[in-house]
Amino acid sequence: MKVTNKLSDQHLKDLAIQQYEKKKSSRIPTEIIDLVTEGKVYPESHPLRSGVIEMRYMTAYDEDILTTPSYITKGIALDKLLESLIITDVDLDDISLADQNGLIIAARILSYGKMYPVSVITPEQTKIETEIDLSQLTTIPLELIPDENGEFDYTVNDSTKIKFRFPRKTDKLDKTSDLLNALITQVNDSRNANDISEFIRYDFRAADSKKFQTYVTTKSARLDLSADIEYTTKEGKQETFRAGFQLGADLFWF
């Protein structure tokens, strides 16, 4: 009886802490963020099919996430940050890679502003310090029409049609076969995982596979992580070139 009472007391204490933290967190302003994919890559029953997600502003407490050594070592600091900031009831693992990138940019803008200092190499191979306006990054839209499951049709040949989805961060993508198994959800009338794996191993010819992968890449909704940079040439002329950058925890550093 004493053990039960102790467990019950601890449970009540944990609930009280959760309720307190929830009440305090509700005071933090939130924003409705448009998803890069417009929600098209999710099933109709999924909360993100609406094309938007609610996310709160960062606080000083959230900055601790970005400096936690174990998170940095494992490369999950940004994942943990998004888990903390997202208000909409959704699992981070369900959010597409394209949308996660968009949310990281949105979090940075909401927290520290739109101007992001970067170092880039000019066409003359000189390093310059400049700033990128993150609010001006463009989105390459998804033009494909999804079905009710947030999946898309693709015809391999006259006898084979497949359905596919776009990858999530948790997908194992080390090898081509891993990528294909993550993308393909149906081969003709079968959604059986073994049937899909056998198709990839024995029937999906390399040329057709390459063509499919290119199709998925070019049709994906994505954030264009590049910007026009102005610089002064050695001759003193003002020129513009386009430079890309990678998302990392340093996106939130000054």
C-alpha positions as CSV (number, residue, x, y, z in Angstrom):
1,M,0.0,0.0,0.0
2,K,2.8,2.4,0.8
3,V,4.5,1.8,-2.5
4,T,1.2,2.4,-4.3
5,N,0.7,5.6,-2.4
6,K,4.3,6.8,-3.3
7,L,3.7,6.0,-7.0
8,S,0.4,7.8,-6.9
9,D,1.9,10.9,-5.2
10,Q,4.7,11.0,-7.8
11,H,2.2,10.7,-10.6
12,L,0.1,13.6,-9.2
13,K,3.3,15.6,-8.8
14,D,4.3,15.0,-12.4
15,L,0.8,15.9,-13.6
16,A,0.9,19.1,-11.6
17,I,4.3,20.0,-13.1
18,Q,3.1,19.4,-16.6
19,Q,0.0,21.5,-16.1
20,Y,2.0,24.3,-14.6
21,E,4.5,24.2,-17.5
22,K,1.6,24.1,-20.0
23,K,0.0,27.1,-18.4
24,K,3.3,29.1,-18.4
25,S,4.0,28.1,-22.0
26,S,0.6,29.4,-23.2
27,R,1.9,32.9,-22.4
28,I,4.5,32.6,-25.1
29,P,3.3,34.2,-28.5
30,T,2.8,31.8,-31.4
31,E,2.6,32.1,-35.2
32,I,0.8,30.1,-37.9
33,I,3.5,29.0,-40.4
34,D,2.8,28.1,-44.0
35,L,4.3,24.7,-44.9
36,V,6.7,24.4,-47.8
37,T,4.8,21.4,-49.2
38,E,1.4,23.2,-48.6
39,G,0.4,20.0,-46.7
40,K,0.0,18.0,-50.0
41,V,2.4,15.2,-48.8
42,Y,0.3,14.2,-45.9
43,P,-2.9,12.0,-45.7
44,E,-6.2,13.9,-45.6
45,S,-6.7,12.9,-42.0
46,H,-3.3,14.3,-40.9
47,P,-3.4,17.7,-39.1
48,L,-0.7,19.1,-41.5
49,R,-2.8,18.5,-44.6
50,S,-4.2,22.0,-43.9
51,G,-0.9,23.3,-45.1
52,V,-0.1,25.2,-41.9
53,I,1.4,24.5,-38.5
54,E,1.5,26.5,-35.2
55,M,4.8,27.3,-33.7
56,R,5.8,29.4,-30.7
57,Y,8.6,31.9,-30.3
58,M,11.9,30.8,-28.8
59,T,12.8,31.8,-25.2
60,A,16.2,31.9,-23.5
61,Y,15.4,28.4,-22.1
62,D,15.2,27.0,-25.7
63,E,18.7,28.3,-26.4
64,D,20.0,25.7,-24.0
65,I,18.8,23.0,-26.5
66,L,21.2,24.3,-29.2
67,T,24.2,24.2,-26.8
68,T,23.5,20.7,-25.3
69,P,26.7,18.7,-26.0
70,S,24.9,15.4,-26.5
71,Y,22.5,16.9,-29.0
72,I,25.3,18.5,-30.9
73,T,27.3,15.3,-31.0
74,K,24.3,13.3,-32.3
75,G,23.3,16.0,-34.7
76,I,19.8,16.4,-33.3
77,A,19.9,19.9,-31.8
78,L,17.6,21.3,-34.5
79,D,15.3,18.4,-34.2
80,K,15.0,18.9,-30.4
81,L,14.4,22.6,-30.9
82,L,11.6,22.0,-33.4
83,E,10.0,19.5,-31.0
84,S,10.0,22.2,-28.3
85,L,8.6,24.9,-30.5
86,I,5.9,23.2,-32.4
87,I,2.4,23.6,-30.8
88,T,0.4,21.6,-33.3
89,D,-0.2,18.1,-32.1
90,V,2.1,16.2,-34.5
91,D,5.1,13.9,-34.3
92,L,8.2,15.5,-35.7
93,D,9.1,12.2,-37.5
94,D,5.9,12.6,-39.6
95,I,7.0,16.0,-40.9
96,S,8.6,16.0,-44.3
97,L,12.2,17.1,-44.8
98,A,11.1,20.0,-46.9
99,D,8.8,21.3,-44.2
100,Q,11.3,20.8,-41.4
101,N,13.8,23.0,-43.3
102,G,11.1,25.6,-43.7
103,L,10.3,25.5,-40.0
104,I,13.9,25.9,-39.0
105,I,14.1,29.0,-41.1
106,A,10.8,30.3,-39.6
107,A,12.1,29.7,-36.1
108,R,15.2,31.6,-36.8
109,I,13.3,34.6,-38.2
110,L,10.9,34.7,-35.4
111,S,13.6,34.4,-32.8
112,Y,16.5,36.5,-34.1
113,G,15.2,38.3,-37.2
114,K,15.5,37.8,-40.9
115,M,19.1,38.9,-41.5
116,Y,21.6,36.0,-41.4
117,P,25.4,36.7,-41.5
118,V,27.3,34.3,-43.8
119,S,30.7,33.8,-45.3
120,V,30.7,33.0,-49.0
121,I,33.3,32.5,-51.8
122,T,32.9,34.9,-54.8
123,P,33.5,33.8,-58.4
124,E,37.0,35.3,-58.0
125,Q,37.6,32.8,-55.2
126,T,37.8,35.5,-52.5
127,K,36.0,35.1,-49.2
128,I,33.5,37.8,-48.2
129,E,31.3,38.5,-45.2
130,T,27.7,39.4,-46.0
131,E,24.1,38.9,-44.9
132,I,21.2,36.9,-46.4
133,D,17.6,38.0,-45.9
134,L,16.0,34.7,-44.9
135,S,12.5,36.1,-45.5
136,Q,13.4,36.4,-49.2
137,L,14.2,32.7,-49.7
138,T,11.9,31.2,-52.3
139,T,9.9,28.0,-52.2
140,I,9.8,25.7,-55.2
141,P,6.2,24.4,-55.1
142,L,4.9,20.9,-55.4
143,E,2.9,20.7,-58.6
144,L,1.9,17.0,-58.3
145,I,-1.6,16.1,-57.3
146,P,-1.8,13.8,-54.2
147,D,-4.3,11.1,-53.4
148,E,-6.1,10.8,-50.0
149,N,-3.0,9.3,-48.5
150,G,-0.7,12.1,-49.5
151,E,0.9,9.7,-52.1
152,F,1.7,10.2,-55.8
153,D,1.4,8.1,-58.9
154,Y,4.3,7.2,-61.2
155,T,4.3,5.0,-64.3
156,V,7.5,2.9,-64.7
157,N,6.4,1.2,-67.9
158,D,3.3,-0.3,-69.6
159,S,3.1,-3.1,-67.0
160,T,4.2,-1.4,-63.8
161,K,2.8,1.6,-61.9
162,I,3.9,2.6,-58.5
163,K,2.8,5.0,-55.7
164,F,5.4,7.0,-53.8
165,R,5.7,9.5,-51.0
166,F,8.3,12.0,-50.2
167,P,11.0,11.1,-47.6
168,R,10.9,11.9,-43.9
169,K,14.0,12.6,-41.8
170,T,13.8,9.2,-40.1
171,D,14.0,7.3,-43.4
172,K,17.1,5.2,-43.8
173,L,18.7,6.6,-47.0
174,D,22.3,5.3,-47.0
175,K,21.9,3.2,-50.2
176,T,19.8,3.5,-53.3
177,S,17.7,0.5,-52.3
178,D,17.1,2.2,-48.9
179,L,15.9,5.3,-50.6
180,L,13.6,3.4,-53.0
181,N,12.1,1.3,-50.1
182,A,11.4,4.6,-48.2
183,L,9.8,6.2,-51.2
184,I,7.7,3.5,-52.8
185,T,4.5,2.6,-51.0
186,Q,2.8,0.5,-53.7
187,V,3.7,-1.5,-56.8
188,N,0.7,-2.1,-59.0
189,D,-2.0,-3.4,-56.6
190,S,0.4,-4.5,-53.8
191,R,1.4,-2.5,-50.7
192,N,3.2,-5.5,-49.2
193,A,6.7,-4.5,-48.1
194,N,8.2,-7.8,-49.3
195,D,6.6,-7.3,-52.8
196,I,8.0,-3.8,-53.0
197,S,11.5,-5.0,-51.9
198,E,11.5,-7.8,-54.4
199,F,10.4,-5.4,-57.2
200,I,13.3,-3.1,-56.3
201,R,15.8,-6.0,-56.2
202,Y,14.8,-8.0,-59.2
203,D,12.6,-5.9,-61.5
204,F,13.4,-2.2,-61.2
205,R,16.1,-1.7,-63.8
206,A,18.8,0.8,-63.1
207,A,17.9,3.1,-65.9
208,D,14.2,3.2,-64.8
209,S,15.3,3.6,-61.1
210,K,17.5,6.6,-62.0
211,K,14.7,8.2,-64.0
212,F,12.3,7.8,-61.1
213,Q,14.8,9.2,-58.6
214,T,15.3,12.2,-60.9
215,Y,11.5,12.7,-61.2
216,V,11.1,12.7,-57.4
217,T,14.0,15.2,-56.9
218,T,12.8,17.6,-59.5
219,K,9.1,17.4,-58.5
220,S,9.8,17.8,-54.7
221,A,8.6,20.9,-53.0
222,R,11.6,22.5,-51.4
223,L,13.1,25.7,-50.0
224,D,15.7,27.2,-52.2
225,L,18.6,27.6,-49.8
226,S,20.5,30.1,-52.0
227,A,20.5,33.8,-52.4
228,D,21.8,36.6,-54.7
229,I,25.0,38.1,-53.3
230,E,26.4,41.4,-54.3
231,Y,30.1,42.0,-54.2
232,T,32.9,44.3,-55.5
233,T,35.2,42.7,-58.1
234,K,39.0,43.3,-58.1
235,E,38.4,45.9,-60.8
236,G,36.0,47.8,-58.5
237,K,32.8,46.7,-60.3
238,Q,29.6,45.7,-58.5
239,E,28.6,42.2,-59.5
240,T,26.0,39.7,-58.3
241,F,26.3,35.9,-58.0
242,R,24.2,33.2,-56.4
243,A,25.4,31.3,-53.4
244,G,23.9,28.5,-51.4
245,F,24.2,27.7,-47.7
246,Q,23.5,24.7,-45.4
247,L,21.2,24.6,-42.4
248,G,22.9,24.0,-39.1
249,A,22.8,24.9,-35.4
250,D,24.9,27.9,-36.2
251,L,21.9,29.4,-37.9
252,F,20.9,30.5,-34.5
253,W,24.2,32.0,-33.5
254,F,25.4,35.6,-33.8
